[in-house]
Amino acid sequence: MMRIYYPKEHYHPQERGALFPLLKAFIKASSFTDTQRMALYQLHSKDCTFVKTMKEAELVILPRSWNYYQKYKRMPQALKLLRAAQELNLPVWSWNAGDFGVKVPVYPHLTVFRMSGYASQQGLGHRGMPVFIADRFDENFGSSQSVFLNHTPLPQVGFCGLANATRKQAFKELIKIGLRNSLSRLGLKADEPQALLSASHLRAQLLANLQQHPGVNCDFIVREQYRAGAKTTAEKEESTRAFYRNIRDNAYVLCVRGAGNFSVRFYECLMMGRIPIYVHTDGLLPLNDSIDWKKHLVWVDYADRAQLAEKLIAFHQALRPEEFVALQQSNRELWQSQLRMGGFFKQEYQKL
């Protein structure tokens, strides 16, 4: 059981979007049931005890994201909590939200969870956190017995999403990043500096690399706009169905960072029991000290991106048919047990 303290005065219901993810499972209306909590968050009310004073706790949580404290000039409030926890030698969990994240102070025993960020930041107490997504497995497979795909002579790769190969778009993205970085380094913005990289152009290059190789079968739906520019509820629902059909029908799925240095598709792919083709751009993957990620996916370092197709083919050919099916099953089980909210935070708590 996790014994947790958080200062309730830091939280207001109208600012729920900034709330630390684990707290969202417990700060609920009185009508919210444990059955609902288990279904949504993989957590039971008995998994956590929220104590009234810091001295009773084993863990302190900073209730809001660092982005919130920066934006609304509440940093003194956050730092006061860190100092109090430091005096009691207690670990503090916090989080950096969004695509970019903001600058965060370095404190002993402070962990900064984040979906985005860079692996090289781990020395600053930053740790990867999954994107917590809904389980759409049953609605996409129903009662079908052929949930996991059989091994094929050629790897079958899917992708449904935004990619743009034009130099004009790449230039616009790079200018925007460069301006943001300059303001950050001058102390005029709280945002962290980002790698100078056009994500949409990178995706387009990688898709072309796969399409041009005769040893790969491709099933790509390339959008010029996010979610194909869907505006109505019906259009959004159809774009979502097309996205998940594409993952369902292909054993491998290309997963590349977006504006932030992480991929939501990566977790959607694992949830569906498929194999990500992960292009590593110094991303901060969750539980990377206990999960051997290279056993679950096709790992391609950014520097080796020109060999993407060859690395995929070598990975595919090294798998026996039964290993190919077992890997899909293993990825689904990994998501269920360690990458949903309950499984993830229980794993992290055990490491304190």
N, C-alpha and C positions, 0 to 999 in steps of 0.2 A: 504493500500500500504506500502511495506517495503522500508524504506529509508536506503540505504546501502552504506558504504564506504569500498573500498579495495584498497590497493596500487598496481597499475598496474605494477610497476617495479618488483614486486615479481614473476610475471608470465611470462613464455615463452611457446609458442605453442608446442614445442617439449617435454614439461614436463606435458602434459595434464592429465596424469594418476594421478598425485599428487594434482590436482586442487580440491578445496572444492566442493562437489557435487552440491550445489545450483548454483554455478557460471558456471558449465558446461552447464546449461540450457540457459545461456545468452551470454557467450563468444563463439560466433558462427560466421561462415562466413556470409557475408551480404546477401547471397542468401537464408539463412535459414528463414523459414516463421513462423508466429505465429501458424498457423495450425499444422505445424510439432512439434512446441514446446508443444502445448497442448496435442498432441497425445503421445509424448515421455515422457513428464515431468509433465503434468497436471498443467502447468504454462502459463500465458499470459504475454506479454511484459509489460502490465500495472500493473502487480502484484508487480514489483520492480522498484524503482528509484535509479540509481547509481549516487551518488553525487561526486563532485570533491574534496571536503575537508572533513576532519573528523568532523569539527565543524557543518557541515550541516546534519550529519548522526544521525540516531537513533540506528544504529547497525554497528559494525565494523566486517569484516570477514578477518581472516588470510588466504590468498589465497591457500597456499599449506599445505599438511599434515605435522604433526609433524615428521613423519618418514623422509620426505624429508629434513626438516631443520636440523635434526640430522645427516643424512647420508652425506650431502654435506657441513656440518659445517657452516650452515647459522643461527644458533641459535641466535647470536647477532642481526641479522636483525629482527627475530621474536620477540625477547624480547623488542626491541626498539618500535615496534608497540604496544605491550601490555602496556608499560609504558605511551606512548602518549594517548592511550585510557583511561587508569586509571586516568590520569590528568583531563580528560573531563568527568569522571564518566560514560563512555559508555560501554555497554556490548560487549564482543568479542566472536564470534563463531569460533571454530577451529575444526579439526578432526584428529583422530588417525586411520590410515588405516591398513589394513592387518589382518593376523591371530593373531598377538601377540601385536602389539602396542609398542611404545617406552615411556620412562620416560618423563613426561611433568611437567613443573613448575606449581606451584599453585599460581594463581593470583586472586584478587577480580574481580568479574564480568566475569571471563573466563569460557566458556562452552566448554567442549571437547566431541564432538559427536564421537560415535564409534559403530561398529557392534559387535566387540568382547569386552573383558573386563569383569569386575565383578561388581555385584550389590553393593558390599561392598565399591566400589570406588566412589559412588555417592557423598559422602561428599567432594570429591576433585573436584567437578564440572563436573564429567563425566556423560554423558547421553547416553542412548541407541539410536541407529539409525538403521532403517531397512536396509536390503540389498535391493537396488532398482533394481527390476527385470522387465522384459517385461511382458505384459499381454498376456498370451497364452490361455486364457479361450475360446475364440471363435474358435481357430484352433483345440482345443481338443474336443469341444462339437458340433461344427457346428450348424445345425438346430435342433438338438435333443431336444425333449420336456422333457426328463428324465435327466435333468442336475443335480438335487439334488436327492440323494439316499433315499429310504424308509427305515424305521426302520426295523431291522431284529431281530430274537430271540437272536442271538449271535452277538457280535461286530465283524465287518469285518475289519481287519487291514492290511495295505499295507506297504511295504518298498522295495526300489530298491536302492542299493548302496553298498559301501565298508564296510565290517566288517571282523574281523580276530580274531578267538578265541585262537590262539596259544600263549603260554606263551613266546615263543621266540620273537614274534613281539611286545608283550606288553613290554618286557624287553628292546628291542631296543628303543622303544618310550620313556620309562621312563629315560633311560640313556641320550638320546638326550635332554630331558627337563631339567634333573638335571644338565647337563653340561652348558646349556644355562643360567639357573638360577644362577649357581655359577659365571659365567663370569659377569652376570648382577650385582650381589651383590658385586663383587670385583671392579666394576666400569669399567670393560673392554668391556662391551657391553651396548648399549643404550636400548636394549630390556627390557621390563618389565618382572619380574619373573612370571611364570605361575604355575597353580596348577599341582601337580605331578599326572597325570592321563593319562592312555592309552585310547584314544577315540575309536579306532577301536576295542579294546578288550571289552570296555564297551558296544558298540553297539551289539557285538556278544552275550554277556551275556543277554542283554535285549531281543534280538530276541529269544534266547533260552527260556527265561522265558515265553514269550507269546506262543511259539510253543508247549511247554510242558503242557499248561493248556487246559483242554477239553472244557472250556467255551469260547474259543476264536477261531475264524476262521482267518487263516493267509494266506496271499498272498505275499510271500517274494522272491525277486530276490537278492541274495547275491553275490556281486562281490569280486573277489580276488585282482583286480586292479581298480584304479579310472576309471570310465566310461568303465569298462570291457576291459581296455587296448586299446581303440579305437585310431587309428592313422590317417586313411584316413577320408576325409570329409563325405563319405557315412557311415562309421562306427560310426562316432560321431553323425550324424543325427539319425541313428537307435537307438543308446543308449539313445539319448534324447527322442525319441518317446516312447521307452520302459519305461523310467522314468515317463513321464507324463501319459501314459496309466495306470501305476500302481496307481498313485494318483487318476486318474479319476474313477477307478473301485473300490476303497475302501473308505469307509466313514472316517475311522481313518488312520492316518499315523504316524509312529514312527519318532520323530524328536529329535535327539541327537547331541550334539556338535561335531565338528570335531577337527582339529588341533588347531584352535582358539575356544574360548568359545562362539560360536554362531552356528546357523544352517541356511543355505540358504534354505534348504528343508522346514523349518518352514514357511517362507514367500511364497514359491511356493505352499504349502498346503493351506494356507489362500487364495491366489489368485485363486486357483481352487475351492474354496468353500467347503473345506473339514475340518476335525477336527484334529488338531495336538495332538499327545500324547507327551507332552513336559516334558522332564526330566530336572529338574532345577538344574544346576551345578553352582549356583550363577551368572547366566547370566544376562546381562544388557538389559532387554527388553525395546523397545521404548515406550514413552508416558505412562510409568507405574504409573504416578501420575494422569492420566485421563482415562486410559483404565483399566477396571477390567478384567485382563487377565484370571482369573480363570473361568469366565463365557463363555469364548470362546474356551477352550481347556481342555484336561485331564491333570491336573497338578500333577506331581509326583516329590517330592523332592528327591534329590540324596540319602539321608539317607534312604528313603523308597523304593528304587528301587527293592528290593526283593519282594515287594507287587504290582509290576507293573500290572500284569494281574488282580488281585483282584480289584485294584482301577479303572481300565478301565471298568470292568464288572459292578461295582457299579455305575459308571457314566452313562453307557449305559442304565442300567435298570431304572435309575431315570428319564429318558427322555420319555415323551409321544411321540407317532409317529409324531404328528404335531410339537412338540418342536424340535424333531430331525431334521426335514427338515428345520425349521426356523433357527436353529443354523448354518446349512450350508450356508443358505442365508445370515445370519448376518455376518459370517466370510468373505464371498466374499465382502459384502458391506463395512466391516471394512477395508479390504485391499484397496479397490477402493478409499475410502474417506480419510483415515488417514495414510496409509503406502506406498503410492506412493510419489514421491518427493514433488510435490506441496502441497498435503494435509498435509504431515508431517511437512514441514518447516513453513507453515502457522499456524499450531497448535502451534509450538514452538515460533513463533514470537509473537503470542497473549499473551504468558505468560511472556514476557519481562516486 
